[in-house]
Amino acid sequence: MNNGFDSNAAGDALPLLLEGFRVTLLATVLGTLVAAVLGLAVAVAGRAPSRLVTVPVRALTEFVRSTPLLVQLVGAAALFTSVEPLTIGIVVLGIHYAAYTSEVYRAGIDGVPKGQWEACRALSLGPRRTWQAVILPQAVRNVLPALGNYAISMFKETPFLAVITVQEMVFEARKYGADHFAYTEAFTLAGLVFLVASYPTSLLMRKLEKRLGH
């Protein structure tokens, strides 16, 4: 194995890593959409008046939070053998992070002033209209930076998808390293790509948080 850094090997590995990055990015974007939509549904369901709804929702949420993502991926892959690994990875990522984004939404909903609820009742707005026109627009606006941070976290956890044979960027780096005995070059490039993609996004989320905080 070469212990130095070979620029030729790095240049050779880069196209494969960029192809893996495409899969990484796809899993992140779609997984984030699943987490955002499902997390909102869980947060709203958690405020339902019936315990027949709230108790199962909370139990499932706690189960997802209490088990590692890696275990969830392997378990889902073992159960759904006829489903494409990438599809399984996207769904599991989405469900896993929905358990956390639901708490973010819950905090955003709780942060809406009580006067807004009272005004909706005074105007005789129905529950659906109240949620769609008044509560959710305010709640979602307040939690956008937190949702963005979870998206960045999901992006950095996509390498776990390699355990179910999803050919994301770290999978490609490991494969190239094994085939060419160039682990240093492959994993260094993969780390740099993660840094270049995630650091500017983190800065953007901080600016958005400051702007929304004013």
Accessible surface in RSA format (square Angstrom, percent):
REM  Atomic radii and reference values for relative SASA: ProtOr
REM  Chains: A
REM  Algorithm: Lee & Richards
REM  Probe-radius: 1.40
REM  Slices: 20
REM RES _ NUM      All-atoms   Total-Side   Main-Chain    Non-polar    All polar
REM                ABS   REL    ABS   REL    ABS   REL    ABS   REL    ABS   REL
RES MET A   1   144.67  74.9  79.01  52.3  65.66 156.3  57.17  48.6  87.50 115.9
RES ASN A   2    68.23  47.1  56.97  55.1  11.26  27.1  29.45  70.9  38.78  37.5
RES ASN A   3   138.28  95.4 108.05 104.4  30.24  72.8  34.59  83.2 103.70 100.2
RES GLY A   4    39.04  48.1   0.00   N/A  39.04  48.1  35.14  96.4   3.90   8.7
RES PHE A   5   108.04  54.1  74.06  45.9  33.98  88.4  74.36  45.1  33.67  96.4
RES ASP A   6    55.66  39.0  49.72  49.5   5.93  14.0  12.68  29.8  42.98  42.9
RES SER A   7    82.58  69.8  71.66  95.6  10.93  25.2  42.83  91.2  39.75  55.7
RES ASN A   8   122.31  84.3 109.84 106.1  12.47  30.0  30.26  72.8  92.04  89.0
RES ALA A   9    17.02  15.7  11.72  18.1   5.30  12.1  16.45  23.2   0.57   1.5
RES ALA A  10     9.44   8.7   8.83  13.6   0.61   1.4   9.25  13.0   0.19   0.5
RES GLY A  11    45.63  56.3   0.00   N/A  45.63  56.3  33.40  91.7  12.22  27.4
RES ASP A  12    80.80  56.6  67.43  67.1  13.37  31.6  23.21  54.6  57.59  57.4
RES ALA A  13     0.03   0.0   0.02   0.0   0.01   0.0   0.02   0.0   0.01   0.0
RES LEU A  14    68.06  37.9  68.06  48.7   0.00   0.0  68.06  47.8   0.00   0.0
RES PRO A  15    84.10  61.3  73.45  67.0  10.65  38.7  77.36  63.9   6.74  41.9
RES LEU A  16    82.83  46.1  82.47  59.0   0.36   0.9  82.83  58.2   0.00   0.0
RES LEU A  17     0.00   0.0   0.00   0.0   0.00   0.0   0.00   0.0   0.00   0.0
RES LEU A  18    88.09  49.1  81.71  58.5   6.38  16.0  82.05  57.6   6.05  16.3
RES GLU A  19    86.32  49.6  82.64  62.5   3.68   8.8  41.88  81.0  44.44  36.3
RES GLY A  20     0.17   0.2   0.00   N/A   0.17   0.2   0.17   0.5   0.00   0.0
RES PHE A  21    41.86  20.9  41.86  25.9   0.00   0.0  41.86  25.4   0.00   0.0
RES ARG A  22   131.52  55.2 127.01  64.7   4.50  10.7  66.90  91.4  64.61  39.2
RES VAL A  23    17.75  11.7  17.75  16.1   0.00   0.0  17.75  15.4   0.00   0.0
RES THR A  24     0.00   0.0   0.00   0.0   0.00   0.0   0.00   0.0   0.00   0.0
RES LEU A  25    83.15  46.3  83.15  59.5   0.00   0.0  83.15  58.4   0.00   0.0
RES LEU A  26    67.06  37.3  62.61  44.8   4.45  11.2  66.65  46.8   0.42   1.1
RES ALA A  27     0.00   0.0   0.00   0.0   0.00   0.0   0.00   0.0   0.00   0.0
RES THR A  28    12.07   8.6  12.07  12.2   0.00   0.0  12.07  16.2   0.00   0.0
RES VAL A  29    75.51  49.7  71.75  65.0   3.76   9.1  75.01  65.2   0.50   1.3
RES LEU A  30    66.25  36.9  65.79  47.1   0.46   1.2  65.79  46.2   0.46   1.2
RES GLY A  31     0.00   0.0   0.00   N/A   0.00   0.0   0.00   0.0   0.00   0.0
RES THR A  32    37.94  27.0  37.32  37.8   0.62   1.5  37.04  49.8   0.90   1.4
RES LEU A  33   101.37  56.5 100.92  72.2   0.45   1.1 101.20  71.1   0.17   0.5
RES VAL A  34    49.49  32.6  43.87  39.7   5.62  13.5  49.22  42.8   0.27   0.7
RES ALA A  35     2.66   2.5   2.66   4.1   0.00   0.0   2.66   3.8   0.00   0.0
RES ALA A  36    26.42  24.3  24.79  38.3   1.63   3.7  25.48  35.9   0.94   2.5
RES VAL A  37   107.02  70.4 103.13  93.4   3.90   9.4 105.43  91.6   1.59   4.3
RES LEU A  38    65.55  36.5  64.01  45.8   1.53   3.9  65.42  45.9   0.12   0.3
RES GLY A  39     0.00   0.0   0.00   N/A   0.00   0.0   0.00   0.0   0.00   0.0
RES LEU A  40    42.84  23.9  42.84  30.6   0.00   0.0  42.84  30.1   0.00   0.0
RES ALA A  41    54.15  49.8  42.22  65.2  11.93  27.1  50.71  71.4   3.44   9.1
RES VAL A  42    32.33  21.3  30.09  27.2   2.24   5.4  31.38  27.3   0.96   2.6
RES ALA A  43     6.20   5.7   0.00   0.0   6.20  14.1   4.66   6.6   1.53   4.1
RES VAL A  44    49.61  32.6  46.41  42.0   3.21   7.7  46.41  40.3   3.21   8.7
RES ALA A  45    27.33  25.1  20.74  32.0   6.59  15.0  27.07  38.1   0.26   0.7
RES GLY A  46    16.25  20.0   0.00   N/A  16.25  20.0  11.05  30.3   5.20  11.6
RES ARG A  47   100.83  42.3  71.02  36.2  29.81  71.0  25.52  34.9  75.31  45.6
RES ALA A  48    28.20  25.9  14.06  21.7  14.14  32.2  19.72  27.8   8.48  22.5
RES PRO A  49   144.33 105.2 102.68  93.6  41.66 151.4 115.30  95.2  29.03 180.4
RES SER A  50    45.96  38.8  38.77  51.7   7.18  16.5  36.53  77.8   9.43  13.2
RES ARG A  51   176.51  74.1 170.43  86.9   6.08  14.5  70.86  96.8 105.65  64.0
RES LEU A  52   157.43  87.7 142.32 101.8  15.10  38.0 144.53 101.5  12.89  34.7
RES VAL A  53    61.56  40.5  57.59  52.1   3.97   9.6  61.28  53.2   0.28   0.8
RES THR A  54     9.06   6.4   9.06   9.2   0.00   0.0   5.39   7.2   3.67   5.5
RES VAL A  55    67.49  44.4  65.07  58.9   2.42   5.8  66.86  58.1   0.63   1.7
RES PRO A  56    63.67  46.4  57.80  52.7   5.87  21.3  63.67  52.6   0.00   0.0
RES VAL A  57    31.16  20.5  28.91  26.2   2.25   5.4  31.16  27.1   0.00   0.0
RES ARG A  58   138.37  58.1 136.44  69.6   1.93   4.6  54.41  74.4  83.96  50.9
RES ALA A  59    59.35  54.6  44.85  69.2  14.50  33.0  53.59  75.5   5.76  15.2
RES LEU A  60   120.76  67.3 120.18  86.0   0.58   1.5 120.76  84.8   0.00   0.0
RES THR A  61    15.40  11.0  11.72  11.9   3.68   8.8  10.51  14.1   4.90   7.4
RES GLU A  62    90.31  51.8  89.97  68.1   0.34   0.8  42.80  82.8  47.50  38.8
RES PHE A  63   128.18  64.1 121.81  75.4   6.37  16.6 127.65  77.4   0.53   1.5
RES VAL A  64    20.52  13.5  20.52  18.6   0.00   0.0  20.52  17.8   0.00   0.0
RES ARG A  65    62.68  26.3  43.33  22.1  19.36  46.1  21.14  28.9  41.55  25.2
RES SER A  66    88.69  74.9  50.87  67.9  37.82  87.1  40.42  86.1  48.27  67.6
RES THR A  67    31.11  22.1  28.05  28.4   3.06   7.3  29.55  39.7   1.56   2.4
RES PRO A  68    80.70  58.8  69.16  63.0  11.54  42.0  80.12  66.1   0.58   3.6
RES LEU A  69    10.58   5.9   6.26   4.5   4.32  10.9   6.26   4.4   4.32  11.6
RES LEU A  70    71.41  39.8  70.21  50.2   1.21   3.0  70.21  49.3   1.21   3.2
RES VAL A  71    88.44  58.2  84.14  76.2   4.30  10.4  87.07  75.7   1.37   3.7
RES GLN A  72    30.42  17.0  20.33  14.9  10.09  24.0  25.21  53.7   5.21   3.9
RES LEU A  73     0.00   0.0   0.00   0.0   0.00   0.0   0.00   0.0   0.00   0.0
RES VAL A  74    76.88  50.6  75.76  68.6   1.12   2.7  76.25  66.2   0.64   1.7
RES GLY A  75    30.83  38.0   0.00   N/A  30.83  38.0  30.18  82.8   0.65   1.5
RES ALA A  76    17.08  15.7  12.83  19.8   4.25   9.7  15.00  21.1   2.08   5.5
RES ALA A  77    27.33  25.1  20.85  32.2   6.48  14.7  21.11  29.7   6.22  16.5
RES ALA A  78    71.71  65.9  45.82  70.7  25.89  58.9  54.66  77.0  17.05  45.2
RES LEU A  79   140.60  78.3 112.94  80.8  27.66  69.5 114.73  80.6  25.87  69.6
RES PHE A  80   111.74  55.9 108.19  67.0   3.55   9.2 111.56  67.6   0.18   0.5
RES THR A  81   116.57  82.9  83.58  84.7  32.99  78.6  58.40  78.4  58.18  87.9
RES SER A  82   114.13  96.4  72.84  97.2  41.29  95.1  54.69 116.5  59.44  83.3
RES VAL A  83    57.71  38.0  47.58  43.1  10.13  24.4  51.90  45.1   5.81  15.8
RES GLU A  84   122.42  70.3 118.09  89.3   4.33  10.3  44.78  86.6  77.64  63.4
RES PRO A  85    45.89  33.4  45.39  41.4   0.50   1.8  45.89  37.9   0.00   0.0
RES LEU A  86    48.44  27.0  47.10  33.7   1.33   3.4  47.10  33.1   1.33   3.6
RES THR A  87    64.59  45.9  63.11  64.0   1.48   3.5  39.41  52.9  25.18  38.1
RES ILE A  88    11.19   6.4   8.03   6.0   3.16   7.6  11.19   8.1   0.00   0.0
RES GLY A  89     0.00   0.0   0.00   N/A   0.00   0.0   0.00   0.0   0.00   0.0
RES ILE A  90    18.27  10.4  18.27  13.6   0.00   0.0  18.27  13.2   0.00   0.0
RES VAL A  91    66.13  43.5  66.13  59.9   0.00   0.0  66.13  57.5   0.00   0.0
RES VAL A  92    13.16   8.7  12.41  11.2   0.75   1.8  13.08  11.4   0.09   0.2
RES LEU A  93     0.01   0.0   0.01   0.0   0.00   0.0   0.01   0.0   0.00   0.0
RES GLY A  94     0.00   0.0   0.00   N/A   0.00   0.0   0.00   0.0   0.00   0.0
RES ILE A  95    72.65  41.3  71.25  53.1   1.41   3.4  71.25  51.3   1.41   3.8
RES HIS A  96    16.65   9.1  16.63  11.6   0.02   0.1   4.59   4.7  12.06  14.0
RES TYR A  97    10.89   5.1  10.89   6.2   0.00   0.0   6.49   4.9   4.40   5.4
RES ALA A  98     2.35   2.2   2.29   3.5   0.06   0.1   2.35   3.3   0.00   0.0
RES ALA A  99     5.22   4.8   1.63   2.5   3.60   8.2   4.91   6.9   0.32   0.8
RES TYR A 100    63.60  29.7  62.70  35.7   0.90   2.3  44.67  33.6  18.93  23.3
RES THR A 101     4.58   3.3   4.58   4.6   0.00   0.0   4.58   6.2   0.00   0.0
RES SER A 102     3.78   3.2   3.13   4.2   0.65   1.5   1.96   4.2   1.82   2.5
RES GLU A 103    66.67  38.3  64.18  48.6   2.48   5.9  28.09  54.3  38.58  31.5
RES VAL A 104    20.45  13.5  16.66  15.1   3.79   9.1  20.41  17.7   0.04   0.1
RES TYR A 105     9.28   4.3   9.28   5.3   0.00   0.0   0.42   0.3   8.86  10.9
RES ARG A 106   104.52  43.9 104.45  53.2   0.07   0.2  38.91  53.2  65.61  39.8
RES ALA A 107    56.33  51.8  45.69  70.5  10.64  24.2  47.77  67.3   8.56  22.7
RES GLY A 108     5.41   6.7   0.00   N/A   5.41   6.7   5.30  14.5   0.12   0.3
RES ILE A 109     1.11   0.6   0.15   0.1   0.96   2.3   0.15   0.1   0.96   2.6
RES ASP A 110    77.32  54.2  46.55  46.3  30.77  72.8  31.10  73.2  46.22  46.1
RES GLY A 111    51.09  63.0   0.00   N/A  51.09  63.0  30.43  83.5  20.66  46.3
RES VAL A 112     5.23   3.4   0.00   0.0   5.23  12.6   0.64   0.6   4.58  12.4
RES PRO A 113    79.14  57.7  67.89  61.9  11.25  40.9  79.14  65.3   0.00   0.0
RES LYS A 114   167.90  81.9 162.95 100.0   4.95  11.8 105.22  94.7  62.68  66.8
RES GLY A 115    40.93  50.5   0.00   N/A  40.93  50.5  29.76  81.7  11.17  25.0
RES GLN A 116    66.15  37.0  65.62  48.0   0.53   1.3   0.41   0.9  65.74  49.9
RES TRP A 117    51.65  20.7  50.83  24.6   0.82   1.9  43.62  23.3   8.03  13.0
RES GLU A 118    97.81  56.2  93.07  70.4   4.74  11.3  27.93  54.0  69.87  57.0
RES ALA A 119    49.14  45.2  41.93  64.7   7.20  16.4  48.80  68.7   0.34   0.9
RES CYS A 120     4.10   3.1   3.99   4.5   0.11   0.2   1.63   4.1   2.47   2.7
RES ARG A 121   158.92  66.7 139.84  71.3  19.08  45.4  76.46 104.5  82.47  50.0
RES ALA A 122    87.02  80.0  47.46  73.2  39.56  90.0  60.49  85.2  26.53  70.3
RES LEU A 123   128.49  71.6 107.04  76.6  21.46  53.9 111.13  78.0  17.36  46.7
RES SER A 124    99.83  84.4  67.38  89.9  32.45  74.8  42.90  91.4  56.93  79.8
RES LEU A 125    59.02  32.9  42.30  30.3  16.73  42.1  43.77  30.7  15.25  41.0
RES GLY A 126    35.18  43.4   0.00   N/A  35.18  43.4  27.80  76.3   7.37  16.5
RES PRO A 127   110.47  80.5 103.89  94.7   6.57  23.9 110.30  91.1   0.17   1.0
RES ARG A 128   183.43  77.0 175.15  89.3   8.28  19.7  72.40  98.9 111.03  67.3
RES ARG A 129   141.27  59.3 138.39  70.5   2.88   6.9  35.72  48.8 105.54  64.0
RES THR A 130    10.39   7.4  10.39  10.5   0.00   0.0   7.02   9.4   3.37   5.1
RES TRP A 131    45.04  18.1  45.04  21.8   0.00   0.0  25.84  13.8  19.20  31.1
RES GLN A 132   102.21  57.2  85.16  62.2  17.05  40.6  31.34  66.7  70.88  53.8
RES ALA A 133    46.95  43.2  16.68  25.7  30.28  68.9  24.63  34.7  22.32  59.1
RES VAL A 134    29.16  19.2  26.01  23.5   3.15   7.6  28.69  24.9   0.47   1.3
RES ILE A 135     0.00   0.0   0.00   0.0   0.00   0.0   0.00   0.0   0.00   0.0
RES LEU A 136    33.13  18.4  33.13  23.7   0.00   0.0  33.13  23.3   0.00   0.0
RES PRO A 137    69.12  50.4  50.04  45.6  19.08  69.3  61.38  50.7   7.74  48.1
RES GLN A 138    57.95  32.4  53.76  39.3   4.18  10.0  34.40  73.2  23.55  17.9
RES ALA A 139     0.26   0.2   0.26   0.4   0.00   0.0   0.26   0.4   0.00   0.0
RES VAL A 140    45.52  30.0  45.52  41.2   0.00   0.0  45.52  39.5   0.00   0.0
RES ARG A 141   117.99  49.5 115.90  59.1   2.09   5.0  44.49  60.8  73.50  44.5
RES ASN A 142    78.31  54.0  54.83  53.0  23.48  56.5  17.94  43.2  60.38  58.4
RES VAL A 143     9.98   6.6   8.37   7.6   1.60   3.9   9.98   8.7   0.00   0.0
RES LEU A 144    75.22  41.9  72.36  51.8   2.86   7.2  72.36  50.8   2.86   7.7
RES PRO A 145     8.07   5.9   8.07   7.4   0.00   0.0   8.07   6.7   0.00   0.0
RES ALA A 146    36.24  33.3  30.98  47.8   5.26  12.0  34.32  48.3   1.92   5.1
RES LEU A 147    23.94  13.3  20.33  14.5   3.61   9.1  21.05  14.8   2.89   7.8
RES GLY A 148    13.83  17.1   0.00   N/A  13.83  17.1  12.69  34.8   1.14   2.6
RES ASN A 149    67.76  46.7  65.17  63.0   2.59   6.2  25.44  61.2  42.32  40.9
RES TYR A 150    67.02  31.3  66.39  37.8   0.62   1.6  36.43  27.4  30.59  37.7
RES ALA A 151    22.81  21.0  20.50  31.6   2.31   5.3  21.70  30.6   1.10   2.9
RES ILE A 152    14.93   8.5  12.72   9.5   2.21   5.3  14.83  10.7   0.10   0.3
RES SER A 153    42.32  35.8  40.96  54.7   1.35   3.1  14.15  30.1  28.17  39.5
RES MET A 154     2.10   1.1   2.10   1.4   0.00   0.0   2.10   1.8   0.00   0.0
RES PHE A 155    12.35   6.2  12.35   7.6   0.00   0.0  12.35   7.5   0.00   0.0
RES LYS A 156   117.14  57.1  99.41  61.0  17.73  42.2  47.45  42.7  69.70  74.2
RES GLU A 157    55.95  32.1  54.49  41.2   1.46   3.5  14.04  27.1  41.91  34.2
RES THR A 158     0.00   0.0   0.00   0.0   0.00   0.0   0.00   0.0   0.00   0.0
RES PRO A 159    36.98  27.0  30.64  27.9   6.34  23.0  30.94  25.5   6.04  37.5
RES PHE A 160    81.52  40.8  80.05  49.6   1.46   3.8  81.36  49.3   0.15   0.4
RES LEU A 161     0.00   0.0   0.00   0.0   0.00   0.0   0.00   0.0   0.00   0.0
RES ALA A 162    10.32   9.5   5.96   9.2   4.36   9.9   5.96   8.4   4.36  11.6
RES VAL A 163    76.30  50.2  43.63  39.5  32.67  78.7  51.94  45.1  24.36  66.1
RES ILE A 164    11.83   6.7   3.52   2.6   8.31  20.0   9.28   6.7   2.55   6.9
RES THR A 165    87.88  62.5  78.47  79.6   9.41  22.4  67.12  90.2  20.77  31.4
RES VAL A 166     5.61   3.7   1.66   1.5   3.95   9.5   5.61   4.9   0.00   0.0
RES GLN A 167   100.29  56.1  95.73  70.0   4.57  10.9  15.65  33.3  84.64  64.2
RES GLU A 168     0.00   0.0   0.00   0.0   0.00   0.0   0.00   0.0   0.00   0.0
RES MET A 169     0.00   0.0   0.00   0.0   0.00   0.0   0.00   0.0   0.00   0.0
RES VAL A 170    32.85  21.6  32.85  29.7   0.00   0.0  32.85  28.5   0.00   0.0
RES PHE A 171    36.72  18.4  35.49  22.0   1.23   3.2  35.90  21.8   0.81   2.3
RES GLU A 172    19.90  11.4  19.55  14.8   0.35   0.8   0.28   0.5  19.62  16.0
RES ALA A 173     0.00   0.0   0.00   0.0   0.00   0.0   0.00   0.0   0.00   0.0
RES ARG A 174   119.71  50.3 119.68  61.0   0.03   0.1  42.20  57.7  77.51  47.0
RES LYS A 175   109.91  53.6 102.91  63.1   7.00  16.7  71.19  64.1  38.72  41.2
RES TYR A 176     6.04   2.8   3.70   2.1   2.33   6.1   2.39   1.8   3.65   4.5
RES GLY A 177     0.00   0.0   0.00   N/A   0.00   0.0   0.00   0.0   0.00   0.0
RES ALA A 178    49.80  45.8  34.80  53.7  15.00  34.1  36.85  51.9  12.95  34.3
RES ASP A 179    84.34  59.1  55.82  55.6  28.53  67.5  18.94  44.6  65.40  65.2
RES HIS A 180    95.79  52.4  73.48  51.1  22.30  57.1  55.15  56.8  40.64  47.3
RES PHE A 181   131.13  65.6 128.23  79.4   2.90   7.6 128.23  77.7   2.90   8.3
RES ALA A 182     5.16   4.7   5.13   7.9   0.02   0.1   5.16   7.3   0.00   0.0
RES TYR A 183    66.81  31.2  66.62  37.9   0.19   0.5  41.53  31.2  25.28  31.2
RES THR A 184    52.02  37.0  43.26  43.9   8.77  20.9  34.00  45.7  18.03  27.2
RES GLU A 185     0.31   0.2   0.31   0.2   0.00   0.0   0.11   0.2   0.20   0.2
RES ALA A 186     0.00   0.0   0.00   0.0   0.00   0.0   0.00   0.0   0.00   0.0
RES PHE A 187    79.44  39.7  70.56  43.7   8.88  23.1  70.98  43.0   8.46  24.2
RES THR A 188    57.68  41.0  46.29  46.9  11.39  27.1  39.78  53.4  17.90  27.1
RES LEU A 189    26.86  15.0  26.85  19.2   0.01   0.0  26.85  18.9   0.01   0.0
RES ALA A 190     3.37   3.1   3.37   5.2   0.00   0.0   3.37   4.8   0.00   0.0
RES GLY A 191    38.12  47.0   0.00   N/A  38.12  47.0  32.43  89.0   5.69  12.7
RES LEU A 192    88.98  49.6  87.66  62.7   1.32   3.3  88.38  62.1   0.59   1.6
RES VAL A 193    24.90  16.4  22.60  20.5   2.30   5.5  24.61  21.4   0.29   0.8
RES PHE A 194    27.06  13.5  27.06  16.8   0.00   0.0  27.06  16.4   0.00   0.0
RES LEU A 195   102.13  56.9  98.49  70.5   3.64   9.2 101.78  71.5   0.35   0.9
RES VAL A 196   106.92  70.4  98.58  89.2   8.34  20.1 103.34  89.8   3.58   9.7
RES ALA A 197    33.44  30.7  15.29  23.6  18.14  41.3  24.42  34.4   9.01  23.9
RES SER A 198    13.64  11.5  11.63  15.5   2.01   4.6   3.59   7.6  10.05  14.1
RES TYR A 199   115.08  53.7 112.54  64.0   2.54   6.6  78.65  59.1  36.43  44.9
RES PRO A 200    72.56  52.9  65.55  59.8   7.02  25.5  67.10  55.4   5.47  34.0
RES THR A 201    53.06  37.7  49.53  50.2   3.53   8.4  32.11  43.1  20.94  31.7
RES SER A 202    26.38  22.3  25.65  34.2   0.73   1.7  12.24  26.1  14.13  19.8
RES LEU A 203    64.56  36.0  63.79  45.6   0.77   1.9  63.94  44.9   0.61   1.6
RES LEU A 204   106.21  59.1 103.91  74.3   2.30   5.8 105.72  74.2   0.49   1.3
RES MET A 205    25.12  13.0  24.54  16.2   0.58   1.4  24.68  21.0   0.44   0.6
RES ARG A 206   135.25  56.8 133.40  68.0   1.85   4.4  46.98  64.2  88.27  53.5
RES LYS A 207   146.63  71.5 140.74  86.4   5.89  14.0  84.85  76.4  61.79  65.8
RES LEU A 208    50.53  28.1  46.30  33.1   4.23  10.6  50.23  35.3   0.29   0.8
RES GLU A 209    97.23  55.8  94.08  71.2   3.14   7.5  26.61  51.5  70.62  57.7
RES LYS A 210   143.63  70.1 137.24  84.2   6.40  15.2  85.96  77.4  57.68  61.4
RES ARG A 211   182.15  76.5 171.69  87.5  10.47  24.9  51.20  70.0 130.95  79.4
RES LEU A 212    33.10  18.4  18.65  13.3  14.45  36.3  18.82  13.2  14.28  38.4
RES GLY A 213    66.07  81.5   0.00   N/A  66.07  81.5  32.81  90.0  33.26  74.5
RES HIS A 214   186.54 102.0 127.45  88.6  59.08 151.2 123.68 127.5  62.86  73.1
END  Absolute sums over single chains surface
CHAIN  1 A    12184.5      10404.7       1779.8       8274.2       3910.4
END  Absolute sums over all chains
TOTAL         12184.5      10404.7       1779.8       8274.2       3910.4
